[in-house]
Amino acid sequence: MDRACQEFEASALVQDPTACSTRSFVVRKLELARQAGSPRLDELRRRVAEEYESFCNAVATWTDLREQSVAEAKRALVDRWEKSSLPSRLKALECRLQLQYRRMQLLGAQLGTAQS
């Protein structure tokens, strides 16, 4: 694995653990495929395959947890928005109703003066 990839994987800012790791498995498989067969190489191929399967399972688990985290954050954001917007929507509705009441009073006054 190249140095940049190692530094990237070691970084605390890694958002996607598959970014360099998948590449490293592919590189190891290609390196092993180029070499002649021997019991030791067969053992190494088996170990690389096992590690890759373990890695794929870990990535699948990470993906599921990430999706759950995003869904929870989205739900929390929607809940917070609804709670914060409800009072402002009620206040706006109250203002519109007060304006409508004043308009009706003016109309009533105009009708009263028109009938007199």
Helices and strands as residue ranges (DSSP letters): H 3-10, H 18-34, H 39-115
